[in-house]
């Protein structure tokens, strides 16, 4: 049984469309202050600081393939898997 104190109250990060043709919308990210984007080789292809609750992220310049978007704060990290077509 789980107590109410163990439930994470932060909203779930939403991202769409996935797969994307270039524009990716990410919201509920106010709990995170930075973002790294990795290609399938594990190389960082972009990095930015976050300060808004949502982000319209432009992936048009990226080659088609799988990308990992890592949202981070001092307390937590979430990783999103995104396919760029």
Secondary structure, 3 states (H helix, E strand, C coil): CCCHHHCCCCCCCEEECCCECCEEEEECCCCCCEEEEECCCCCEEEEEECCCCEEEEECCCCCCEEEEEEEECCCCEEEEEEEEC
